Amino acid sequence: MFNLIPVAHAEEIAQTWFDTAFESVAEVPGWGWLLMIALLAGGFLAYRSLRSSGKTFWTARTMSVGAMCMALASVLSLIKLWTMPMGGAITPASMLPLLLFAYCYGTLPGLTLGALYGVMQYLLDGMRFAALGAIPNLLDYPIAFGLLGLAGLFGKLDNQKLSLTLGFVLGCFGRFLASFTSGYVYYGMYAPEGWNPAVYSIVYNGTYLLPECIICIALGLLIAPRLVRELRRLK
């Protein structure tokens, strides 16, 4: 089921990854650095806020729910309805468990779980892109999936259907933004002749992320009322 990498090849891939990391860093545009700094600053401020309040979110119960969401998302990600040539696929709502977790439990827990899932996805399916370097792989995996946690920003609105739709759209757009940045900066060389790299990245990533987002919203609206209530009860 999974592609296992021999130790010798794994060492070669790891060495290539580290050799190209610094080259990738040099290629990041100024706005890319600003985005990363903003994300780091936001994470640090959120951490300080939670620490000063004395609240602990990651109880044994919520960690169990998070683990189940990651496991379900991983299983669904293996069922590919359409696969893109350079990464990305349309699946039967593999992002839905992560979006629901963020929607029910909040933005910071959602960002954390999404980033952990992104690391796992990279280890299971993304090692073939290791030669591209550190930054594109960070954008395509931990950062992209971590930004699904933005769905938690709308979790407290009174109108559940509206808040879920807005949250899911924002979470999917966060993942799209990270994938677009990676595609524009690092995959622009693969754009067809005459295509602007930015347009190519928008079309490429939108081809699979837009249908995936629509599927997640449709299923989310179908199962959300009872499931959200049960998940929030497990806080």
DAWOMO-V657471 format. One record per residue. PSI is psi in whole degrees, 0 to 359 (NA if undefined). NEAR is the number of other ideal C-beta (glycine too) atoms within 10 Angstrom. D_FIRST is the distance of its C-alpha to the first C-alpha in whole Angstrom. Layout:
psi=PSI near=NEAR d_first=D_FIRST
psi=PSI near=NEAR d_first=D_FIRST
This chain:
psi=316 near=5 d_first=0
psi=149 near=8 d_first=4
psi=107 near=8 d_first=7
psi=137 near=7 d_first=9
psi=124 near=15 d_first=13
psi=153 near=8 d_first=16
psi=317 near=7 d_first=18
psi=317 near=8 d_first=21
psi=324 near=11 d_first=19
psi=319 near=13 d_first=18
psi=320 near=11 d_first=22
psi=318 near=14 d_first=23
psi=317 near=16 d_first=21
psi=319 near=12 d_first=22
psi=319 near=11 d_first=26
psi=320 near=14 d_first=26
psi=314 near=18 d_first=25
psi=325 near=12 d_first=28
psi=326 near=11 d_first=30
psi=354 near=17 d_first=29
psi=313 near=15 d_first=30
psi=327 near=11 d_first=33
psi=320 near=12 d_first=33
psi=320 near=19 d_first=31
psi=319 near=12 d_first=34
psi=337 near=8 d_first=37
psi=352 near=12 d_first=35
psi=127 near=17 d_first=35
psi=167 near=11 d_first=38
psi=318 near=7 d_first=40
psi=334 near=9 d_first=39
psi=319 near=16 d_first=36
psi=320 near=11 d_first=37
psi=319 near=10 d_first=39
psi=316 near=17 d_first=36
psi=319 near=15 d_first=34
psi=319 near=10 d_first=38
psi=318 near=10 d_first=38
psi=316 near=15 d_first=35
psi=316 near=10 d_first=35
psi=318 near=10 d_first=39
psi=319 near=13 d_first=38
psi=320 near=15 d_first=35
psi=316 near=10 d_first=38
psi=320 near=10 d_first=40
psi=320 near=15 d_first=38
psi=315 near=11 d_first=37
psi=322 near=10 d_first=41
psi=315 near=11 d_first=42
psi=322 near=13 d_first=40
psi=318 near=10 d_first=41
psi=331 near=8 d_first=45
psi=345 near=8 d_first=44
psi=9 near=6 d_first=43
psi=139 near=8 d_first=40
psi=118 near=9 d_first=37
psi=318 near=14 d_first=34
psi=75 near=11 d_first=31
psi=173 near=11 d_first=32
psi=325 near=6 d_first=30
psi=312 near=10 d_first=30
psi=328 near=19 d_first=29
psi=324 near=12 d_first=26
psi=316 near=11 d_first=24
psi=316 near=21 d_first=25
psi=318 near=22 d_first=23
psi=320 near=12 d_first=20
psi=321 near=12 d_first=20
psi=318 near=24 d_first=20
psi=318 near=19 d_first=17
psi=316 near=13 d_first=15
psi=318 near=16 d_first=16
psi=321 near=26 d_first=16
psi=317 near=16 d_first=12
psi=314 near=13 d_first=11
psi=328 near=16 d_first=13
psi=340 near=19 d_first=12
psi=343 near=13 d_first=9
psi=98 near=12 d_first=11
psi=117 near=15 d_first=13
psi=332 near=12 d_first=16
psi=129 near=12 d_first=18
psi=132 near=11 d_first=16
psi=153 near=14 d_first=19
psi=330 near=7 d_first=19
psi=42 near=10 d_first=20
psi=147 near=20 d_first=18
psi=143 near=20 d_first=18
psi=156 near=16 d_first=17
psi=124 near=20 d_first=18
psi=170 near=23 d_first=16
psi=67 near=15 d_first=18
psi=48 near=24 d_first=20
psi=339 near=23 d_first=17
psi=346 near=26 d_first=20
psi=314 near=25 d_first=22
psi=323 near=24 d_first=21
psi=320 near=28 d_first=22
psi=318 near=30 d_first=25
psi=320 near=29 d_first=27
psi=313 near=28 d_first=26
psi=318 near=32 d_first=28
psi=320 near=29 d_first=31
psi=323 near=25 d_first=31
psi=349 near=24 d_first=32
psi=167 near=20 d_first=33
psi=310 near=21 d_first=32
psi=312 near=18 d_first=32
psi=323 near=20 d_first=30
psi=319 near=30 d_first=28
psi=318 near=27 d_first=28
psi=311 near=21 d_first=27
psi=319 near=28 d_first=24
psi=319 near=30 d_first=23
psi=318 near=21 d_first=23
psi=319 near=17 d_first=21
psi=321 near=27 d_first=18
psi=320 near=26 d_first=19
psi=316 near=15 d_first=18
psi=318 near=19 d_first=15
psi=322 near=20 d_first=14
psi=317 near=18 d_first=15
psi=326 near=12 d_first=14
psi=325 near=14 d_first=10
psi=348 near=17 d_first=11
psi=2 near=17 d_first=15
psi=338 near=17 d_first=15
psi=345 near=12 d_first=16
psi=12 near=20 d_first=19
psi=327 near=21 d_first=20
psi=343 near=13 d_first=23
psi=339 near=20 d_first=25
psi=179 near=22 d_first=26
psi=311 near=16 d_first=26
psi=310 near=24 d_first=28
psi=325 near=23 d_first=26
psi=326 near=23 d_first=22
psi=318 near=21 d_first=24
psi=321 near=26 d_first=25
psi=340 near=27 d_first=22
psi=276 near=25 d_first=20
psi=319 near=21 d_first=22
psi=314 near=25 d_first=25
psi=310 near=26 d_first=24
psi=330 near=27 d_first=22
psi=323 near=27 d_first=25
psi=350 near=27 d_first=27
psi=336 near=34 d_first=26
psi=347 near=28 d_first=28
psi=345 near=24 d_first=31
psi=336 near=33 d_first=31
psi=345 near=23 d_first=33
psi=337 near=18 d_first=36
psi=13 near=22 d_first=37
psi=346 near=20 d_first=36
psi=7 near=9 d_first=39
psi=151 near=13 d_first=41
psi=319 near=6 d_first=43
psi=104 near=10 d_first=41
psi=318 near=16 d_first=38
psi=318 near=13 d_first=37
psi=316 near=11 d_first=38
psi=321 near=19 d_first=37
psi=316 near=24 d_first=33
psi=313 near=16 d_first=33
psi=318 near=16 d_first=35
psi=316 near=27 d_first=33
psi=320 near=28 d_first=30
psi=316 near=17 d_first=31
psi=318 near=20 d_first=32
psi=315 near=30 d_first=29
psi=323 near=23 d_first=27
psi=324 near=16 d_first=30
psi=315 near=21 d_first=29
psi=318 near=26 d_first=26
psi=318 near=22 d_first=27
psi=317 near=17 d_first=30
psi=317 near=25 d_first=28
psi=322 near=26 d_first=26
psi=316 near=20 d_first=29
psi=315 near=23 d_first=30
psi=316 near=25 d_first=27
psi=321 near=27 d_first=28
psi=315 near=21 d_first=31
psi=318 near=19 d_first=32
psi=338 near=22 d_first=29
psi=4 near=21 d_first=28
psi=334 near=14 d_first=31
psi=339 near=7 d_first=32
psi=1 near=14 d_first=29
psi=141 near=18 d_first=31
psi=153 near=7 d_first=33
psi=130 near=4 d_first=36
psi=353 near=5 d_first=39
psi=136 near=14 d_first=36
psi=134 near=11 d_first=37
psi=325 near=16 d_first=34
psi=316 near=14 d_first=35
psi=319 near=11 d_first=35
psi=317 near=18 d_first=32
psi=320 near=24 d_first=30
psi=312 near=15 d_first=31
psi=315 near=13 d_first=30
psi=307 near=23 d_first=26
psi=328 near=26 d_first=25
psi=333 near=14 d_first=27
psi=322 near=14 d_first=26
psi=331 near=21 d_first=22
psi=326 near=21 d_first=24
psi=310 near=13 d_first=27
psi=321 near=14 d_first=25
psi=318 near=24 d_first=23
psi=317 near=21 d_first=26
psi=318 near=15 d_first=27
psi=316 near=18 d_first=25
psi=318 near=27 d_first=25
psi=315 near=22 d_first=28
psi=312 near=12 d_first=29
psi=324 near=14 d_first=26
psi=315 near=23 d_first=28
psi=331 near=14 d_first=31
psi=320 near=9 d_first=30
psi=354 near=12 d_first=29
psi=313 near=22 d_first=31
psi=307 near=11 d_first=34
psi=319 near=8 d_first=33
psi=317 near=13 d_first=30
psi=318 near=18 d_first=32
psi=318 near=11 d_first=34
psi=320 near=10 d_first=32
psi=319 near=18 d_first=30
psi=333 near=12 d_first=34
psi=337 near=8 d_first=35
psi=5 near=12 d_first=32
psi=NA near=13 d_first=34
